Amino acid sequence: MEDLQPFLDRQQPSATAKEIRQQETWRVIKAGLASITLGAALFINVYHTAKDIRGGEGREYYAKGAAWMRSNIPAGEIVFNTDWDDFPRLFFFDPTHVYVSGLDPTYLPDKNPELSRLYEKITTGDEEDPGPLIRDRFGTRWVFSDNTKDHDAFYDNALRSGWFDRIYEDADCSVLHIRDQKGEPPPEEKNSDKDKGNDDEDNSP
């Protein structure tokens, strides 16, 4: 056995090298699987993001309403916007005004929790008489709102209250103005009149 020992010792490095190669192979396989998984996740994310962009509003969304405000509301005035996420488009198309909420919905509650709760109550339609509160607590008579169903309750309350005039409206958005005194609600428009009014108001001075 002593004579064979040198030959037996030579097999041990060969076995160790084989194990190392196997470990390296498994590491390559694991890295490949991880890369495939990450690549699939990235592809799915890019696909859904592109789909959302294609299905979202066009780049001119709010452009006409913002242009109207820029031309008809004095620069520097505060505008009560009913959605914080409308701010980027509003500021892009009309940087001449100050908006009540924007960039992040946490800013207002961090600064003034009570005012934030009031903002939510007004914009969701839980406040039936929002005019004086918007004027006195938020310091403005101008209101910008999108025309989605999310703010139907607010919009209905505002017009029914007798405090608001609808001074601009198109397919995407509306602008309201708070009157000096409470009066009769504006007359409801028929669909045909509304569509005609939208075309006319798009070219408002």
N, C-alpha and C positions, 0 to 999 in steps of 0.2 A: 504493500500500500504506500509505503514511503516513496517508492520509485514512481508511482502514478500520481502522487499528490500535486506535483507541479502542473500536470495536465488538468486535474480537477479544479485547481485554483483559477485556471484560465477561463473556465466556463462561467464563473460568477460575474465578471465584468460584462460578459455578453448578455446574461440574464438581466442585469441592472440596466443596460442600454436599451433592452427590449421594453422594459417597464417604463423607462423615460419616454421612449417613442410613443408608447400607448397613451401615456399621460398627455403628451403634447398633441396627439391626435384628438383626444377627448376635449382638450382646451380649444382646439380649432373648431371642432364640431359645436361646442357650446357657444363660442363667439359667433359662429355663423347663424345658429338658431336665434341668438339674441338680436343680431343685426336684422334678420328676416322679420322678427316680431316688431322691432322698433320701426322698421321700414313700412310694415303693413299699417301700424298705428298712425304713422305720419301721413301715409297716403289717405287713410280714412278721414283724418282730421282735415287735410287739405281739400278733399272731395266735398265734405260737408260744409266747410267754410265757403268754398266756391259756389256751392248750391245755394247757401243762404244769401250770398251777395247777389247772385243772379235773381233770386226771388224777392229781394228787398226793394226798397224804394229807389227810384232813379236819382241821379246826382243832382237834378234840379228840384227835388222835393223841398218845399218851403221857399223856393227861390222867389216866386211871385209875391207871396205874402210878406216875406222879409223886405223885398224891394218896396212894397207899399208902405211898410212901417218906416223905412229909411226916408221915404219922401214925405210922409204925412205926420209922423210923430217927432216932436222936437228932439234933437240929439241930446243924449245924457239922461233922458227920462228912464225910469224903471218900468220894465214890462213884466207882468205876472205871467210866467209861462207855466202851463198846467202839467208839464212833464219835464223832469230834470234832464232826460236824455235827448230832448229836443235842442238843448243848448248848443252842441257842436255845430249843427247846421245853422242855427240862428246867428251864432257869433260869426260864422264864416260868411254868410250872406249879409248880415247887418251888425257890424261891430260898433255901431254908433250908439247903442242902447245898453242898459244894464239889466240883467235878467235875474229873477228871484232865485232860481235854482239851476245848478249846472255842474258839469264835470263829474261829480260824485254825489249820490243821494245822502251820504253820511255827513257832508259838510254842514248842512243846516241843523240837523239834530245835535251835532257837536257844539255848534255855536249857540243855538237857542232851542232846546228841546220842546218848550211850550209852543213856540212859533212853528216848529216842524210838525207837531201834531195838528195844529190848526191848518197848515198847508195841506196836509193829507186829508183832513176832514173836508176841506173845501173842494179839492180836486177830485175826490171820489164821489162827491155828491151828497155827503152826509150832512152838509150845512145847507139849509134851504134858503138862507138869505145872505149870500156871500159878499154882496157889493160893499156895504160899509166896512166889513172886516178887511177886505182887500185894500180899500182906500186908506183906512186908519192904521192897520197893523203892518201892512206891507208898503205903504207910502206910494201907491200908484193908482191910476185910473185906467190903465191899459192892460188888456188881457190877451194873451196869445194862446190858442189851443189847436191841437190837431183835430181832425174830423173823424177819428176812430171812435168805435163804440165805447172805449174805455172811459170817455169823458161825457157820454150822453147825459148822465144824471146831473153833472155839474152844469152843462150847457143848458139843460131844461130848467134847472133851478134859477140860473142866472137870468134867463130871458123872462121867465114867469114872475120874477121878483119885482120887475118894474124899475130896476136900477140900471139896466144895461141897454145899450144900443149895439146892434151888430153893424159895424162900419166897414168890414171887409170880409169876404168869404170866397173861397175857390174850392176846388176838388180836394185839396190837401189840408187846408187850415182855415181858421177864422180869427178875426181880431174884434174884440169887444171893447166898448168904452163905457165907463161908469158915469152916469148922469150927475148933475149937480143936486138934483132932487128926485125922489122916487116918483114915478108916474105910471102910466098904463104900459103894460107889456107890449112890445112891438107885434104887429099882426103876423100871423103865421103865413108863410108863403106856400103856394102850391108848387108841386115838383117842377112843372113847366116854367113857372115864374122864377124858381130858384136857379134852374139851369141857365135861363136867360140872364139872370142877375149875375151869375158867376162869370159869364163871358164879358159882360159890361164892366164888372169890377176889376177884372184882370188888367184893364187899361185905365184904372182910376188915376186921377192926377195926384 
